Amino acid sequence: MSKVFRILINVGLAIFFVWSGALIIIYLALLWDKLARPQYKNMNDREAVYFGLLALVFVMVDVLIIRHFIGAMKTK
């Protein structure tokens, strides 16, 4: 593999990790906001529960993807 290709892969992985980390923070912040300040929510309780479950699923998927890539990087 050429050195340029290896650099592009590392830059792409770094961008992916930063983006996934930002998404996890955003998901958790939105979930916390919906739970901590229910008077400001613009949805009923059922929708808030669905939103919370969806946010938790997204966080779990992001964490699993990051763990997979970190595991794959350690084995190389």
N, CA, C and O of each residue as an XYZ file, in Angstrom:
304
protein
N       0.844     -1.174      0.000
C       0.000      0.000      0.000
C       0.894      1.243      0.000
O       1.915      1.296      0.685
N       0.493      2.208     -0.763
C       1.314      3.415     -0.830
C       1.126      4.268      0.421
O       0.140      4.147      1.147
N       2.094      5.115      0.636
C       2.077      5.965      1.820
C       0.920      6.966      1.763
O       0.316      7.263      2.793
N       0.609      7.481      0.593
C      -0.488      8.447      0.439
C      -1.816      7.778      0.773
O      -2.660      8.366      1.449
N      -2.000      6.545      0.297
C      -3.237      5.822      0.572
C      -3.388      5.576      2.068
O      -4.486      5.712      2.608
N      -2.300      5.216      2.743
C      -2.336      4.984      4.198
C      -2.688      6.270      4.935
O      -3.442      6.233      5.908
N      -2.159      7.400      4.495
C      -2.469      8.694      5.120
C      -3.946      9.028      4.927
O      -4.602      9.500      5.856
N      -4.474      8.785      3.723
C      -5.893      9.043      3.468
C      -6.796      8.171      4.344
O      -7.828      8.634      4.827
N      -6.409      6.917      4.546
C      -7.182      6.033      5.415
C      -7.174      6.558      6.846
O      -8.218      6.587      7.497
N      -6.024      6.967      7.337
C      -5.932      7.476      8.710
C      -6.727      8.765      8.890
O      -7.379      8.951      9.918
N      -6.679      9.651      7.908
C      -7.451     10.895      7.983
C      -8.945     10.580      7.963
O      -9.717     11.167      8.721
N      -9.351      9.651      7.096
C     -10.757      9.258      7.029
C     -11.239      8.652      8.332
O     -12.341      8.962      8.785
N     -10.430      7.791      8.947
C     -10.807      7.206     10.231
C     -10.881      8.259     11.325
O     -11.776      8.210     12.169
N      -9.961      9.203     11.321
C     -10.000     10.271     12.322
C     -11.271     11.098     12.173
O     -11.911     11.432     13.170
N     -11.639     11.429     10.951
C     -12.872     12.186     10.714
C     -14.077     11.371     11.164
O     -14.998     11.911     11.777
N     -14.076     10.079     10.866
C     -15.178      9.216     11.277
C     -15.313      9.174     12.794
O     -16.424      9.276     13.315
N     -14.198      9.025     13.515
C     -14.253      8.971     14.976
C     -14.734     10.293     15.560
O     -15.527     10.296     16.502
N     -14.276     11.396     15.027
C     -14.721     12.709     15.524
C     -16.210     12.881     15.258
O     -16.947     13.331     16.135
N     -16.656     12.532     14.067
C     -18.076     12.663     13.722
C     -18.941     11.765     14.599
O     -19.986     12.196     15.087
N     -18.515     10.521     14.803
C     -19.285      9.609     15.655
C     -19.319     10.101     17.098
O     -20.355     10.020     17.759
N     -18.206     10.604     17.583
C     -18.186     11.167     18.935
C     -19.124     12.349     19.067
O     -19.824     12.485     20.071
N     -19.141     13.205     18.054
C     -20.048     14.351     18.082
C     -21.505     13.890     18.069
O     -22.343     14.453     18.774
N     -21.804     12.870     17.270
C     -23.174     12.346     17.237
C     -23.589     11.763     18.576
O     -24.719     11.970     19.020
N     -22.692     11.039     19.222
C     -23.009     10.478     20.530
C     -23.303     11.592     21.524
O     -24.267     11.504     22.284
N     -22.491     12.628     21.528
C     -22.716     13.757     22.436
C     -24.037     14.439     22.131
O     -24.779     14.789     23.049
N     -24.342     14.634     20.858
C     -25.603     15.284     20.475
C     -26.795     14.432     20.887
O     -27.763     14.951     21.442
N     -26.735     13.124     20.619
C     -27.843     12.240     20.981
C     -28.081     12.266     22.490
O     -29.217     12.404     22.943
N     -27.010     12.132     23.259
C     -27.158     12.118     24.711
C     -27.642     13.466     25.247
O     -28.445     13.511     26.179
N     -27.162     14.550     24.669
C     -27.598     15.872     25.108
C     -29.083     16.091     24.809
O     -29.811     16.637     25.638
N     -29.523     15.669     23.640
C     -30.943     15.804     23.309
C     -31.811     14.941     24.210
O     -32.875     15.370     24.658
N     -31.359     13.734     24.470
C     -32.119     12.863     25.361
C     -32.185     13.446     26.763
O     -33.247     13.448     27.385
N     -31.071     13.935     27.258
C     -31.046     14.534     28.593
C     -31.962     15.756     28.648
O     -32.681     15.949     29.628
N     -31.939     16.570     27.611
C     -32.777     17.768     27.582
C     -34.254     17.396     27.608
O     -35.043     18.044     28.296
N     -34.630     16.373     26.877
C     -36.028     15.943     26.854
C     -36.461     15.395     28.209
O     -37.614     15.566     28.602
N     -35.558     14.741     28.924
C     -35.911     14.186     30.225
C     -35.829     15.220     31.349
O     -36.640     15.191     32.275
N     -34.870     16.122     31.278
C     -34.651     17.079     32.364
C     -35.631     18.247     32.333
O     -35.997     18.782     33.380
N     -36.056     18.641     31.134
C     -36.965     19.792     31.024
C     -38.234     19.395     30.274
O     -38.429     19.784     29.122
N     -39.089     18.625     30.927
C     -40.288     18.164     30.216
C     -41.252     19.295     29.879
O     -42.079     19.143     28.981
N     -41.168     20.411     30.569
C     -42.084     21.520     30.282
C     -41.790     22.165     28.933
O     -42.644     22.863     28.386
N     -40.587     21.941     28.385
C     -40.227     22.535     27.102
C     -40.407     21.571     25.932
O     -40.185     21.939     24.778
N     -40.801     20.365     26.224
C     -40.922     19.420     25.115
C     -42.185     19.703     24.308
O     -43.225     20.064     24.858
N     -42.075     19.536     23.033
C     -43.180     19.829     22.132
C     -43.830     18.544     21.622
O     -44.432     18.536     20.548
N     -43.711     17.463     22.386
C     -44.323     16.206     22.004
C     -44.953     15.567     23.239
O     -44.587     15.880     24.372
N     -45.887     14.684     23.006
C     -46.523     14.037     24.148
C     -45.593     12.969     24.723
O     -44.504     12.736     24.200
N     -46.035     12.325     25.802
C     -45.165     11.383     26.506
C     -44.778     10.185     25.638
O     -43.638      9.726     25.693
N     -45.706      9.684     24.847
C     -45.405      8.536     23.992
C     -44.321      8.895     22.974
O     -43.391      8.119     22.754
N     -44.443     10.062     22.362
C     -43.428     10.489     21.389
C     -42.085     10.716     22.061
O     -41.045     10.417     21.474
N     -42.088     11.241     23.285
C     -40.841     11.461     24.012
C     -40.155     10.133     24.317
O     -38.931     10.033     24.238
N     -40.938      9.115     24.665
C     -40.352      7.791     24.924
C     -39.775      7.220     23.637
O     -38.672      6.674     23.646
N     -40.499      7.337     22.533
C     -39.982      6.846     21.248
C     -38.709      7.586     20.857
O     -37.762      6.973     20.364
N     -38.678      8.897     21.073
C     -37.487      9.681     20.764
C     -36.311      9.215     21.618
O     -35.196      9.067     21.116
N     -36.556      8.989     22.890
C     -35.491      8.536     23.786
C     -34.950      7.178     23.383
O     -33.738      6.958     23.381
N     -35.855      6.262     23.038
C     -35.410      4.940     22.598
C     -34.625      5.022     21.289
O     -33.616      4.338     21.122
N     -35.085      5.847     20.377
C     -34.373      6.022     19.112
C     -32.984      6.623     19.342
O     -32.010      6.188     18.729
N     -32.895      7.610     20.215
C     -31.593      8.210     20.521
C     -30.659      7.188     21.159
O     -29.471      7.151     20.838
N     -31.185      6.356     22.061
C     -30.345      5.332     22.680
C     -29.869      4.298     21.655
O     -28.727      3.843     21.717
N     -30.730      3.934     20.730
C     -30.323      2.996     19.678
C     -29.205      3.598     18.840
O     -28.233      2.912     18.524
N     -29.331      4.875     18.474
C     -28.283      5.525     17.687
C     -26.961      5.584     18.454
O     -25.896      5.376     17.872
N     -27.026      5.863     19.738
C     -25.805      5.895     20.547
C     -25.162      4.511     20.583
O     -23.947      4.379     20.431
N     -25.981      3.484     20.784
C     -25.440      2.127     20.842
C     -24.809      1.716     19.513
O     -23.742      1.101     19.499
N     -25.451      2.046     18.410
C     -24.898      1.714     17.095
C     -23.573      2.442     16.884
O     -22.610      1.845     16.402
N     -23.515      3.721     17.239
C     -22.256      4.460     17.090
C     -21.150      3.849     17.948
O     -20.015      3.713     17.491
N     -21.471      3.484     19.178
C     -20.462      2.891     20.059
C     -19.989      1.551     19.499
O     -18.795      1.254     19.532
N     -20.916      0.739     18.985
C     -20.516     -0.546     18.405
C     -19.634     -0.365     17.176
O     -18.664     -1.103     17.000
N     -19.952      0.593     16.336
C     -19.133      0.849     15.154
C     -17.740      1.307     15.560
O     -16.747      0.845     14.998
N     -17.659      2.199     16.521
C     -16.358      2.689     16.973
C     -15.557      1.544     17.594
O     -14.362      1.416     17.325
N     -16.198      0.708     18.423
C     -15.493     -0.420     19.032
C     -14.979     -1.386     17.962
O     -13.875     -1.916     18.088
N     -15.758     -1.613     16.928
C     -15.329     -2.500     15.842
C     -14.083     -1.952     15.144
O     -13.127     -2.684     14.887
N     -14.112     -0.657     14.843
C     -12.964     -0.068     14.156
C     -11.732     -0.024     15.047
O     -10.619     -0.236     14.566
N     -11.907      0.242     16.320
C     -10.759      0.249     17.223
C     -10.198     -1.156     17.347
O      -8.980     -1.333     17.346
N     -11.064     -2.162     17.453
C     -10.607     -3.552     17.499
C      -9.886     -3.955     16.239
O      -8.877     -4.658     16.291
N     -10.400     -3.511     15.098
C      -9.758     -3.829     13.824
C      -8.394     -3.140     13.718
O      -7.456     -3.708     13.158
N      -8.281     -1.935     14.245
C      -6.993     -1.226     14.195
C      -5.975     -1.881     15.115
O      -4.786     -1.895     14.796
N      -6.412     -2.427     16.257
C      -5.482     -3.065     17.180
C      -4.934     -4.362     16.639
O      -3.802     -4.734     16.951
N      -5.718     -5.063     15.828
C      -5.262     -6.346     15.298
C      -4.291     -6.189     14.137
O      -3.619     -7.154     13.771
N      -4.198     -5.011     13.552
C      -3.274     -4.807     12.413
C      -1.871     -4.601     12.870
O      -0.975     -4.416     12.047
